[in-house]
C-alpha cells in the first residue's frame, strides 16, 4: 500500500496539471494512508471524494461521465503523500462556463504563485452543450433566495452529534464496520454538495469584480464580498470572543490561564472555584457546537477541539488578553453596512444600462447566498468526519491498551481491511505501523511542489523543508501579494507555522502564516492583520478575514521565510502590498 501511495496518481495527457492550491488548506499535511485508501483510490477503484467531485461537475453541467477515466482519479491526486487538485479540469470548467474563463478560475482558486503554466486551449475544451447546461445552473444560482438542500444537510449534520452511539459499548469489529458504513452512507453526497456550491461561488465573484473594474472601482469588489454574515467558519471566533471576555472578567479563570495552556482544560475542571465551573459549563456548550473544528480537520487522525480542548483554549487565551476594541462583532457590522452602501451606490451608477445593473445586483445577491453556503457545506462535511473520528479513536485507544498500536491514531496507517485483521491476529502490526509512520514522517519533512505537470518527480528529489531559504526583506522593501480584506494596518510580524501553539501572537501583532484552515480563524481576531504565503479570492483566509474585518493579503510568496519575525510591517489589504517598516 505504501508503495502505491508514494508512486502517485496515474496522470493523463488530457488533464496534466495538478496543484496544491486550495486543497492545501484542506489537507496541509500528507494524507494518512487509510484516508488515501478509503476516500481517494484503492483496489476497488475510485472512492468517495473523487466521485463527489465528478457528481458535482456533472450536476453543474460542465462535463459528462464519458469524459472521465472510469478506473483512475482525475480530480483528486496524491503525489508523495500530498493531495492535489487537477487544475486542467477546473480551467476547462472556466472555459465552458458562460461569462467565465480559465483565468477567472486561476484567480479565484489558485492566486499568484510561480510555476503555473499558462492555459493552452484543447480542441475539446469548448462545448456549446456544456455552456448551455451551465448557463441554466448559473441562472438558478444568481436568483435563489436560499439553499434549502444545504440547510437540510446542516440540520442532519448537527443531529449527528446528538445521536452519537455509545462507541465504548461496541465490539472491535463493530466499531470498524460502523466507520466504514457511516462514510459510505453519507459522505459522498455531502462532499459533492460542497464542491457544487464552491464552484458556483465563482459566478457572483466574477460578475461583481468585472463590473467594479468597468466602473473604475476595482477594490470595491472585495468590500462587496465582505460582511456577508452567517459565515460558518467565522462563527467559532465569535463564540470564542465571548469566552475570552468571560475569562478576562474572572480573577480565578484568568489565574488558571496564566499558569499555562498545557493541561489547562483539566485544571479548570478540577478547580473548586465557582467561576471556573461556570466557565467550564460555557466552554462545554462551545465544544458541543464547534468541537469538530481543529487543525487539518478533514483528516480523521488529526486532533480537534473536542479531542484536545487545550487547542481551543490556546486561541481563547489570545482573545482573553485582547482589548475590547478587537471585538469581531463590531467589525462585521461595519463591513456589512459598507457592503450595503456600495451595492446601492454602484447599482445607481448603472441605471443607464439596465442589463448591466441587473447582472451586478444579481451578482451581489448571489454572493450573499453562495459564499456563506460554501462555508456551511464545508462545515457539514467536517461535522460528519468528527463522528467517524470519535469512533476510530475509541478503536485506537483499545488497541493501544493491548500494545498492538503505538498511538491512539495509528489506525490511520492501516486500511480498513487491515484493521479487521489486526483485531483477529495482533502480531506484527505495531512494527508495520511504525514503518509506515516513518515513511509518512519523511513526506512531512519535504516541501511538496506547488504545481505538478505530468509525472511528479520522486519524493527523494523534493527539498527538505528545513533546508529551504529565501532572501529576507529589508527595511522599506515590500512583498506583492493579492488583496484579501480591505484596510491598512501596522504591527509586529509574528511568524506562526502551526495553529497548535498561538501563544507567540500578541494582540496587535500581524499574523504571518504559510496557509490557513478554520483552526487558524480565532487567531485572526487579536491580530492587526493577516499575511499568508498562498491563497486566492475563494481561500479560507480571505473569506474569514472579510467577515472579521482584518486587513489580509494572500499569495505573499515565501512571506513566512522572507519577513523577519518581530519586524514592524504594514499590511495593505487594498493593494496586496506588505511592507517592512523596521526589521
N, C-alpha and C positions, 0 to 999 in steps of 0.2 A: 504493500500500500504506500509506504513512504517513497518508494522509487517513482511510482506514478504521480504522486503528489508533487515531487520536485521536478519531474520531467516536464510538467506543464501541459496546459490545454493544447489540443491539436488545433493549429491555426489554419486559415484558408486564404487563398489568393484573393477571393472576392471581398472578404472583410478582414483586412490585415492589420488594422491599427487598434492597439489596446492602450488604455490609460488608467492611471491611478486617480485621476481627477474625480471628485465627488465620492467615489466609493472608498477613498482613503479615510473619509470621515466616518464611514460605517464600519469598516474593518481596518483600523490603523495598524494593526499588528498582523503577522501571518495568521491565516485562518487555521483553526485547530483541525487535526486530521479527521475527527468524527464529523465535524461540520462540513468539511470538503466532501466526505463520503456520502453524507445524508442529504445535504442541501444543494450540492453542485453537480457531482458526477460520480458514478460508481459502475460496478459491473452490470447493473441493470439499465444503464443509460443515463439520460439527463434527469435531474431531480427538481425539487420544488422551486427553488429560487430562479433557476434558468427558465423553467416552464412558466413561472409567474411573469417574467419579462415577455415571453412570447405571447401569453394571453393578453397582456396589456397592449402590446403593439398591434395585435390583430384587432382588438376592441377599438382602438383609436382609428383603425383603417389604414395604417401605414404599410402593412405587409400582409401577405398571405402565407399560410403554413408551408406551402411548397417552396418558399424562399429560404427556409431554414434547414440546416443539416439535421436529419432525424436522429442521428447517433451521437453527435458531439455538441457541446455547448457552443453557442455563437454570441451570446450576450455577456455572459459572465465567465471569465477565465481565471485560472490560478497559475501563476508563474513564480517559481522559487518560494512557494508557500503564500504569496501575496495575491489578493483578489484584484482583478482588473475588469474594467468595463470596455466593451467594444465600441470604440469611437466611430468606426466606419458606419455601423448601423445607425448610430444616433445622428450622424451627418446626413445619411440618406433620408431619415425622417424629416430633417430640416429642409432638404431639397424638395421633398414631396408635399410638405405641408404648405397650404396657401398662406402667403404673407411672411413666411419664414425662409431661412436659408441655412446652409451648413455653418456659415459664420455665426449666425444667431445662436445656434446650438453650442458652438465653441464658447461664445461669450457667456452664455447662461450657465454652463456646467463646468467648463474647463479653466476659464480665467486666462491669465497671461503667464505662460510658462515656456521655457526654452525647449527646443527639440520637437515641437509639434509640427508635423509635415503639413504643407498647405493642402487644401481639399482639391482633389482631381476627380472630375465627374466621370462616372462609368456609364456606358450606354443604357444600362438597366436602372440607373438611379431615378430617372424621370418616369413617372407613372400617372397619366391623367386619371385613371380609375382610382388610384390611391388618393390622389389630390381631392377628388370629389367626395370620397368617403370621409377623409379627414375634415374637409370643409363642413360637413354636416355635424360632426362631433364638436368642432370648434364653435359652431353656431350655438349649440346647446351650452357649451362651457361658458360662453360670454353672457348668457341670458338667464341661466339657472339661478334662482334666488338662494338655494342652499344645496347641500349634498346629502340627500336622505339616506343613501346606502352607507356612506361613511359614518353618519351619525348613528345608524343602527349597529354598525360594526363596533363603534365606540362603546355603546351600551353592552354589547356582548363581551367585549374585552374587559370592561370594568367588572362585569359579573363573574369573570373567571376567578378573580381573587376571592370573591365572596363564596364561591362554590369549590374552592380548592379542596381536593381529597385529603384525607389523613394519610400522608405518604408513609409515616412511621409504621402504620398498621399493614402495609402492603408487603408481599413477599418480594424477594430479589428479582426473579424473572418478571413478576408482575409490574414492578417499577420500570424496568427497561422497556417492557412492552407498552406500558402506559405512555411513556415519552414518544415512542415510535408512532403509536396510533394517534396520539394528540397532534403531532406535527402533520401527519398525513391527512387528518380530518379537517384541518383548518388553516394551516399557514399559507398555502399557495394562493388561496383566494384573497387573504389579507394583503399579501405581498403584491399580487397583481393589481389590486386597487391602489396601493401606494405608488407603483410605477405609472399607472394610468393617470392619476391626478398630478404626479410630479411633472410629467411631460406636458400636460395641459397648462401648467403654470407658465410655460414659455410664451403662451399666446398673449395674455394681458401684458406681460413684461415687454414683449416685442412691440405691441401696439403703443403703449404709453411711452416707451423710450423713443420710438420713431416720431411720434407727434411732438414730444418735448424738444427733440433735436430740430424738427422742422420749424418750430416757432422760436428757435434761438434760446431755449432754456433747458439744455440737456441735463443739468444737475438736478432739475426739479423732478425728474423721473424717479430718482431714489427716494425723494421725500413723499411721493405719491405711493410708494411701496412700503412706507413706514407707518407705524401707529395703527395697524390694521385691527389689533385687538384679537382676543380669543386664540392666540398662538400657543399651542400646547407645549412647545419646547421652552417657552418663556415662563409658563405658569409655575414651575418649581421655584424659580428665582423669586417670584412674588411671594410665595409661601415661605421661603427661606428668610426673606427680609423680615417678615413678621416674627419668625422665630428668633432672628438675630436681635430684634428690638426687645423681645421678651427676655432674652438672656442679658442684654445690656442693662435692663431695668432692675435686675435682681442681683444683689450682692453675692448670695450663695451660689447661684448658677454661674455668674462671671468668675467666681473664685475657682469653680471646677474647671472651667475653660482655661483659665490662666495656668493651671497645673500642667497642661499639655494635652494634645489631641489624642495621643495613643492611649487607649483604654478609657477614653472619656465617656463613652456610652455606658460602660459597666460602672464607672464611678458615679455617674448621675443616678443610675438605677439603684445603686446600693446606698445612696445618701438618705438620711432620715429627715433632711430639711424639706419642709412643706413646699417651698418654691421650686426645689429640684423635682419634686414629684409632679407638680403642675406642669413644669417644662417637659418632663418625660411624657406626660399624657398628650400634650400638644404635638410633640415630636412623633409619637406613635401614630397619631392621625395623619401626619405628614407622610410617614413611611407607608401607611396603608394606601395612600393615593399615589405616591411617587416613588415607592421603593424599587420599582423596576428600572429606574434610571441609574446610570453609572458609566464608568469608562469602558469603551468597547462593548456597549450593551447588547449588540446583536450577536455577540459571541457567547454561547451558553456557559462556557467555562470561566468567564470573567466575573469579578465581583460587581455587585450593585449596592445601592444604598440600603436595601433590605438585608443583604447578606453581610455587609460590612458597614454598619451605621456610622462609624467614625469618619468614613469618606464624606458623608453628608455633613457631619458636624464640623469638619475642617472648613467647608465652604461657609457654613453658618457663622463660624468664628470670624471670618473676614468681614461679614456683614455686621457682626456684633460690634466691631471696633470702627465701623464706618460712621461718618457724620449723618445726621438725619437728612441732610440735603441730598444724599445719594439715593434716596428712596426711588425705586424704579417706577412706582405707580405715577408719580408726578411727571416724569419724563415721558411716559407713554401717553398721558393725557395731552401734553403739549404737542407731541408728534401727531396725534390723531386730529387735533384742531388745525394744525398746519396742513395736514393732508386734505381735509375738507375745504379749506380756503383755496389751496392750489387747484383742486379739481374744479371748483366753481370758477376760479379766475381764468384758467386755461380753456375751460369749456366755453366761457363767454368770448374769448379771443377767436373761437372757431365758428361763431354764429353765422358768418358769411358762407361757410361751407358745411351745410347740414350733414353731409355724408361723413366728413372727417370728424365733426363734432360727435356724431353718433358712435363712431368707432372708438373715439377717445373715451367717452363716457362708459361704453361697454367694457373697454379695457380696464378702466379704474374699478368698475363694479366687479369684473371677473377676478381682479387681483384680491379684492376684499373677501371673495368666497374661496378661491382656489389656493391661495398661499397659506392661509390658516388650515385649509383642508389637507394640504400636503403634509404639514406637520402633525395633523391629527392622524392621518393614515400611518405615518411613521411610528407614532406613539402606540397605536393599536398593535402593530407588529411587535414592538418592544414589550408591551404588557403580556402578549401571548408567549413570547420567548421566556419571560420570567417564570411562568408556571412550570414550563419544562425544566428550567434551570433548578428550581427548588426540588423537583423530583429527582433529577440527576445528582444533585448534591447529597440528597439522602442516601442514594445508592453508593456514591463515592465515600461517604462517611463510614458506611458499614464495611466497605472493602478496605479502608484504612485500618479500622479496628482489627480486622483479620490479618493485617500485614500483607495483603495482596496488592494494594495501591500504595504508592509513596505519598500521595496527596489526595485530598478530597476531590479535586478537579481532574484527576488522572483519567477519568472516563473520556476526556477529550482526546486522548491519544489512542483510542480504540474505536473500531467500527462497532455498530450495534450488535452485529452477529458475534463479534469477539467478546463483547461484554457478557453475552449469554454463556459463551464458552468459559470465560473466567470464573463465572459462578460455579459451574459444574466441575471444572478442573483448574484449581487456583495456581498450580505450579508454573513458574517461569514468566508470568505476566508482569511482575514487578520489574524484572530485568528488561523485558521488551519495552515497557512504558518508559523506563529511564533512557533506553537507547533512542527511542523516538523523540523524547523530550530534548535530548542533546542535539538532534537534527533541527528541531524546531527552534532551539536557542541559537543555533548557528544562523538560521534565516533571520532571526530577530536582530542579530548583530550586523547585518548587511543593509546597505542602502539600496532599496529597490529602484529601478529606473522609473521615471515618471511616465514615459511613453515607450511602448514596445511596438515595433513594426515587423510583422512576420514572426520568425522564430526568435525566442528570447535567448539571450546569452546565458551560459550556465551560471548558477548561483556562485560558484567558486570564483568567477571573474568580477562579481559585484564588489564595490568598495566597502570596506568596513566603516561603519558609522563613526567610530572614534578616530578614524584617520582622515576624515573629510574636513577640510578647512576652507575658509572664504576670506577674502580681503576685508578687514574691518572698515567701517565707515568712520571718517574723521570729522572733526568739528566743521559745521557748515555744509557737509555733504548730505545727499539725500538718496533715498531708495524710492523708485517709482513703482507703485502697485496699482491696484484697481480700487476706485472709490467704493466704499461699503455703505456705512451710515454717515449722513452728512454731519458736519460740525468740525470744529477745530479744538484740540486740547493739547496741553503740555503736561509732562510728568516724567518721573524717573522710569527708565526702561527696566522691566523685570522679565528675564528670560525664564519661562516656566515650560519645561519639557514634558511634565507629567501632571495631570489633574489630580492624581492621588494626594499630592502634597502642595497645597497652595500657600503655605504659611509665609513664604518669602514675599508674597504680594501684599503690600500695604495699601490702605485707602489712598487714592490719588495717583498710584503708580500706573504705568502703561503696560498692559499685558502683552508680551511678545510670545507667540505660541507657534508650533510647527503646523498644527491644524486644530480644529475644534469639533468635538461632538457634544451632545447635550450635557455630559458631565462637566464640561468647561463653563456652561452657561452661568452658574452662580458667581463665577469669578469676574464676569463682566460688570456686575453691579458695583463693587467697590472701585473698579478701575476707571481711570480718566480716559482711557482709550484702549483699543484692541488692534493689534497688528498680527497678521497670520501669513506664514510662508506661502501657502497655497489657498485656493478658493476662487469662487466666481459668484455671479449675481444670484444664483439659487443655492449657494452653500449655506451651511448651518450658521456660520459666524455672522453672515450678513443678515439673515432673516431674524435672528435673535437680537443682534445689536440694534436693528431698526425698531424692534419692539421696546427695548430698554433705553433707547436714546443715547447710545455710547458711540462716539466717533470711531469708525472702523475702517481699516484698509486691509484688503486681502491680495493674494498673488504678489506679496512683497518678497520676492525670491531670496531665500537664504537670510532672511531678517534675523532669525534666531542665532545665526552664526556671525553675521556682519555687525549687528548693533551691540555695542559693549553693554554688558549688564551694569545697571546703575547710571547709565548716561542720561542726561536730560534731553528729551526729544519732543518734537512737535508732530502730532498726527493730524493730517488734513483729510477728513473723510469726504470732502467735496471733490478734491483733485486726485486723491490717492497717493499723495507725497508724504513720506516720513523723513523728517529732517533731524539730524543730530545737532543740538544746540551746544551741548557741553559734554564731551566724552569723559 
